[in-house]
Amino acid sequence: MTEDGDKRTRVALLEGGKLMEIYYGHPSHEKLVGNIYRGRIEDVVPGMGSAFVDVGERKSLFLSLNELNDGMLEEKGFKPWQAGIPVGKLLRQGQMITVQVRRDGIGTKNPQGTTKISIPGRFWVYLPTEDRLGVSRRVESVRDQRRIRRLARTLKKPGEGMIARTAAQWATDEDLERDYRLLVESWDRVGAAAKTATSPRLLYKAMGLVQAVLRDWMGPDIAEVVVDSPFFYEKIHSFLEYMQMAAHKEQIRLHKGPEPLFAKHDIDRQIQDSLSRRVALAGGGSIVIDETEALIAIDVNTGGDVRHRNQAAAILNTNLEAATEIARQLRLRQISGIIVVDFVDMDDSQHVQQIIDRVREELKKDRVSADFVDMTGLGLVEITRKRRGESLSDMLENAKFDA
């Protein structure tokens, strides 16, 4: 984590010295995602099945019919799975509504809102308006999954939901229950504030960048957190105390010395490389990434890989390297949507399966939902990745950050 003279904050995640994820924060570019507001519907658009909600920010929230929670539908006599529900039957101009920002506005687009509220904690994501139970796919132990689900069923009330986060697998039952209680208390405060709100206002502010990263990342798989700001160093220690994560204090280290933190770890160069269309592979091959409106196309080239005696082995090696690098680039560039990969053609079916297995294995490391879909008859691999905010290139351009 680093802070420059303009008070911009940059947080980088490295694995084996390689930059995997990068995040930016700035007081003048505060993200709205996660904030909960009491808003007033200023316009209902039947043709789009949506409405615009004034929440007191610069832009109104775009609220689609699909983002109304089940309770709002049932209150009006509709079933959640019912098709063709007129938005005018559910929402009206001037109506006050509690809404959360699910996606920041990109370019000229309005931020997107939802009434399917989610409040993230250390071990749970609390869903006060949805009756469901889930466990992070990164909790691979069946024993842990069963323990977490069993406890969740004893805690949650009818009509509310809980999703166990990755860190839940390392928590005691007492820790899990404490986190749940804190989240319920947060939602109760939101509800109490909403009842007295007569005009658009903020009810709940999501955590800032540094706090959110610590909450989401800190665990036994994080070796150390290095920060170059004495202010953030102290703030992090206080935050860990507040979140009852004091055991992780020993992983926090203050960077000292004349060389900037990001320069020392070669992060700035890796950010610049991530903006390039072509990415070189260690074995001499490369991948070429082209972004279009409809999808992301990635082409794999063998290049000068001559370390193997036969062509099939060289192709397999290039494709394996590419599979690992592609998963990294999706995370680093924050690419979302449909991704189509054209690996170098292989004749051996076992080699093909190795590539599929490698893609699936690497995608599991992604905190954002990313899935292998299929390999087409033409040998193209299809991947989908959920959108979470701006891509890295858009973020750098729109926020005018100099990487």
Protein Blocks (a to p, Z undefined) as FASTA:
>chain_A
ZZdfkopacddddeehiafbdcdddfklccfehpacddddfbdcfknopadddehiabdc
dddfklpcfklmmmnopafklghiafklmpcghiacddddfbdcehjbccdddfbdcddd
fkbccdfkbccddddfklmblklmmmmmmmmmmmpcghiacdddfklmmpcfklmmmmmm
mmmmmmmmmmmmmmmpcbdcdfbdcddfklmmmmmmgcfklmbacdfbfklmmmmmmmmm
mnopmmmmmmpccdedjbdfklmnommmmmmmmmpmbdcdfkopacdddddfkbccdddd
ekjafkbfbfklmmmmmmmmmmmmmmmmmmmnopghjddddddddfblklmmmmmmmmmm
mmmmpmbdcddfbdcfkopacdddddehjafklmmmmnopaZZ
